[in-house]
């Protein structure tokens, strides 16, 4: 994709900068793997198919908004830059504006790419939607003077990503990669800790011990912490729920 102009942000959706999900072949069905696994009673509930943010007063909107339908081959996906942390309210404002201006045939879809993350707050696990590209909104539209102007002048949108004054559409492969990445299976933990950070153990046999984080396992929600036992640093594996920042 062409490099954005000086007053435009770098394009977040270049295929080289988007993590590629690992494709895996399904395991053959045999008697040994057809048993239904026991449910994970400790797993948080799935995230709702909606996104919210501060300032929305609890209102949530779909991360993928379909406004209209079009078979026009000129309809392409474009990227616009928004104020970071305002993507949801910008998408909702744009949707309302397009409907009032009767432009739903020219701007069909709005997408805020997200992934499910497990967040730990107040000692509880919950699944939340985390934005993959903060500060960006994807729009499927037929780029004409009136549709461009309606999008560009919407409050909170600071410009299209493109070369010169011409917005550059995403390739089909880039769109497919973003869609796949948004639909990757099991959620990871939303890590609020960092390597080397000092923490206090708040649960388990090492409660009240002070230690430092040596390793973080986002997939399992575990950390390896170095705690001082009998004057020696000893690695201990703990759950995210068992520690807190000092």
C-alpha positions as CSV (number, residue, x, y, z in Angstrom):
1,X,0.0,0.0,0.0
2,X,1.4,3.4,-0.8
3,X,2.9,5.4,2.1
4,X,0.6,8.0,3.5
5,X,1.4,11.7,3.0
6,X,3.1,13.7,5.7
7,X,-0.2,14.9,7.2
8,X,-1.7,11.4,7.2
9,X,-1.0,8.6,9.7
10,X,0.9,5.5,8.7
11,X,-1.5,2.8,7.4
12,X,-2.0,0.3,10.2
13,X,-3.3,-2.4,7.9
14,X,-0.3,-3.1,5.7
15,X,0.0,-6.9,5.4
16,X,3.6,-6.8,6.7
17,X,2.5,-5.2,10.0
18,X,-0.5,-7.4,10.7
19,X,0.2,-10.6,12.7
20,X,-0.6,-13.6,10.6
21,X,-2.8,-16.3,12.3
22,X,-1.3,-19.7,12.2
23,X,-3.4,-22.1,10.1
24,X,-3.6,-25.6,11.5
25,X,-5.1,-28.8,10.0
26,X,-8.0,-30.3,11.9
27,X,-7.1,-33.4,13.8
28,X,-8.5,-36.7,12.4
29,X,-11.7,-37.9,14.1
30,X,-10.9,-41.0,16.1
31,X,-12.4,-42.7,19.2
32,X,-9.6,-41.1,21.3
33,X,-10.5,-37.5,20.4
34,X,-14.2,-37.5,20.0
35,X,-14.9,-37.2,23.7
36,X,-16.4,-33.9,24.7
37,X,-14.0,-32.0,27.0
38,X,-15.2,-30.9,30.4
39,X,-16.1,-27.2,30.5
40,X,-13.6,-24.8,32.0
41,X,-15.5,-23.6,35.0
42,X,-12.9,-20.9,35.6
43,X,-13.3,-19.5,32.1
44,X,-14.9,-16.0,31.9
45,X,-18.1,-15.5,29.9
46,X,-17.6,-14.7,26.2
47,X,-17.4,-11.0,25.2
48,X,-20.6,-9.5,23.7
49,X,-20.5,-8.7,20.0
50,X,-20.3,-5.0,20.6
51,X,-17.7,-2.4,21.6
52,X,-17.9,0.5,24.1
53,X,-15.5,3.1,25.3
54,X,-15.3,6.0,27.8
55,X,-17.8,8.8,27.2
56,X,-20.5,6.5,25.7
57,X,-22.4,6.3,29.0
58,X,-22.5,2.5,28.8
59,X,-23.9,2.4,25.3
60,X,-22.4,-0.3,23.1
61,X,-22.5,-0.6,19.4
62,X,-21.5,-3.5,17.0
63,X,-17.8,-3.5,16.1
64,X,-19.0,-4.3,12.5
65,X,-21.8,-2.0,11.3
66,X,-23.6,-2.9,8.1
67,X,-25.4,0.2,6.9
68,X,-26.3,-0.8,3.3
69,X,-25.6,-3.3,0.6
70,X,-24.0,-2.8,-2.8
71,X,-22.8,-5.1,-5.6
72,X,-20.9,-2.2,-7.2
73,X,-17.3,-3.3,-7.9
74,X,-16.3,0.3,-7.1
75,X,-17.1,-0.3,-3.4
76,X,-13.8,-0.8,-1.6
77,X,-12.4,-0.7,1.9
78,X,-10.6,2.4,3.0
79,X,-8.9,3.4,6.3
80,X,-9.5,6.7,8.1
81,X,-7.7,8.1,11.1
82,X,-9.7,9.0,14.2
83,X,-8.9,10.4,17.6
84,X,-7.6,7.5,19.6
85,X,-10.1,6.2,22.1
86,X,-13.0,7.7,20.1
87,X,-13.4,5.1,17.4
88,X,-16.8,3.8,18.7
89,X,-18.5,7.2,19.0
90,X,-17.0,8.3,15.6
91,X,-18.5,5.2,13.9
92,X,-21.9,5.8,15.5
93,X,-21.8,9.5,14.5
94,X,-20.9,8.6,11.0
95,X,-23.6,6.0,10.7
96,X,-26.3,8.5,11.8
97,X,-24.9,11.1,9.5
98,X,-24.9,8.8,6.5
99,X,-28.5,7.8,7.1
100,X,-29.7,11.4,7.4
101,X,-27.8,12.3,4.2
102,X,-29.2,9.3,2.4
103,X,-25.8,8.0,1.5
104,X,-26.2,4.4,2.7
105,X,-26.0,3.2,-0.9
106,X,-22.5,4.6,-1.1
107,X,-21.1,3.9,2.3
108,X,-22.1,0.3,3.2
109,X,-20.0,-0.9,6.2
110,X,-18.0,0.4,9.2
111,X,-15.5,-1.8,10.9
112,X,-13.6,-1.4,14.2
113,X,-11.3,-4.4,14.2
114,X,-11.2,-6.1,17.7
115,X,-10.0,-9.2,19.4
116,X,-11.3,-10.9,22.5
117,X,-9.1,-10.4,25.6
118,X,-9.5,-11.8,29.1
119,X,-9.3,-8.9,31.6
120,X,-8.8,-9.2,35.3
121,X,-10.5,-6.5,37.4
122,X,-11.5,-6.6,41.1
123,X,-10.4,-10.2,41.3
124,X,-12.7,-11.4,38.5
125,X,-12.1,-12.5,35.0
126,X,-14.2,-11.1,32.1
127,X,-13.8,-11.2,28.3
128,X,-13.6,-7.8,26.6
129,X,-13.2,-6.5,23.1
130,X,-9.9,-4.9,22.6
131,X,-9.2,-2.7,19.5
132,X,-6.5,-4.0,17.2
133,X,-5.8,-0.7,15.6
134,X,-6.5,2.2,18.0
135,X,-7.1,5.4,16.2
136,X,-8.3,3.9,13.0
137,X,-11.7,3.0,11.4
138,X,-12.2,0.9,8.3
139,X,-15.0,2.0,5.9
140,X,-16.4,0.1,2.9
141,X,-17.6,2.7,0.4
142,X,-17.9,3.9,-3.1
143,X,-15.5,6.8,-3.2
144,X,-17.2,9.8,-4.8
145,X,-17.2,13.5,-4.0
146,X,-20.3,13.4,-1.8
147,X,-19.4,10.2,0.1
148,X,-15.8,11.4,0.6
149,X,-17.0,14.7,1.9
150,X,-19.5,13.2,4.3
151,X,-16.9,10.9,5.8
152,X,-14.0,13.4,5.8
153,X,-16.0,16.1,7.6
154,X,-17.5,13.9,10.3
155,X,-16.4,15.1,13.7
156,X,-13.5,12.9,15.0
157,X,-12.2,11.8,11.6
158,X,-8.9,13.6,10.8
159,X,-8.3,12.2,7.4
160,X,-8.1,9.2,5.0
161,X,-4.9,7.1,4.7
162,X,-3.5,7.4,1.2
163,X,-1.1,9.1,-1.1
164,X,-1.4,12.8,-1.7
165,X,-5.0,13.8,-1.6
166,X,-6.2,10.5,-2.9
167,X,-7.3,7.8,-0.4
168,X,-5.8,4.4,-1.1
169,X,-8.1,1.3,-0.9
170,X,-7.0,-1.8,1.0
171,X,-6.3,-4.9,-1.1
172,X,-8.6,-7.9,-0.8
173,X,-5.8,-9.8,0.9
174,X,-5.3,-7.1,3.5
175,X,-9.0,-7.1,4.3
176,X,-9.1,-10.9,4.5
177,X,-6.1,-10.8,6.9
178,X,-7.8,-8.2,9.2
179,X,-11.0,-10.2,9.2
180,X,-9.2,-13.4,10.1
181,X,-7.2,-11.8,12.8
182,X,-10.3,-10.4,14.3
183,X,-11.9,-13.9,14.5
184,X,-8.9,-15.8,16.0
185,X,-10.2,-18.3,18.4
186,X,-9.4,-18.5,22.1
187,X,-8.9,-15.1,23.7
188,X,-5.6,-14.1,25.4
189,X,-5.2,-12.3,28.7
190,X,-5.0,-8.6,28.6
191,X,-1.7,-8.2,30.3
192,X,-1.3,-5.3,32.8
193,X,2.1,-6.5,34.1
194,X,5.6,-6.2,32.7
195,X,8.8,-8.2,33.0
196,X,10.9,-7.2,36.0
197,X,8.0,-5.4,37.7
198,X,7.7,-5.7,41.5
199,X,4.5,-7.3,42.7
200,X,2.9,-8.5,45.9
201,X,1.4,-12.0,46.1
202,X,-2.1,-11.7,47.5
203,X,-3.3,-15.4,47.4
204,X,-2.0,-18.8,48.0
205,X,0.8,-20.2,50.1
206,X,3.1,-17.3,49.2
207,X,0.6,-14.6,50.2
208,X,2.2,-11.3,51.2
209,X,5.5,-12.2,49.6
210,X,7.2,-9.5,47.5
211,X,8.7,-10.6,44.2
212,X,9.5,-9.6,40.6
213,X,8.0,-10.9,37.4
214,X,10.5,-13.1,35.4
215,X,8.1,-14.5,32.8
216,X,4.5,-13.8,31.5
217,X,2.4,-16.5,29.8
218,X,-0.5,-14.6,28.2
219,X,-2.2,-17.7,26.8
220,X,-2.5,-19.4,30.2
221,X,-2.8,-16.3,32.4
222,X,0.2,-17.2,34.4
223,X,3.4,-15.5,35.6
224,X,6.7,-16.8,36.9
225,X,7.7,-14.7,39.9
226,X,11.0,-14.6,41.7
227,X,10.4,-14.6,45.5
228,X,12.9,-14.6,48.2
229,X,12.7,-17.9,50.3
230,X,15.3,-18.6,52.9
231,X,17.5,-15.9,51.5
232,X,17.4,-17.3,47.9
233,X,15.4,-16.1,44.9
234,X,13.0,-18.9,44.0
235,X,10.8,-19.0,40.8
236,X,7.1,-19.6,41.6
237,X,4.3,-19.9,39.0
238,X,1.2,-17.9,39.9
239,X,-2.1,-17.0,38.3
240,X,-2.7,-13.4,37.3
241,X,-5.4,-13.3,40.1
242,X,-2.8,-14.1,42.7
243,X,-0.7,-11.0,42.3
244,X,-1.1,-7.2,42.3
245,X,1.2,-4.3,41.5
246,X,3.0,-2.6,44.4
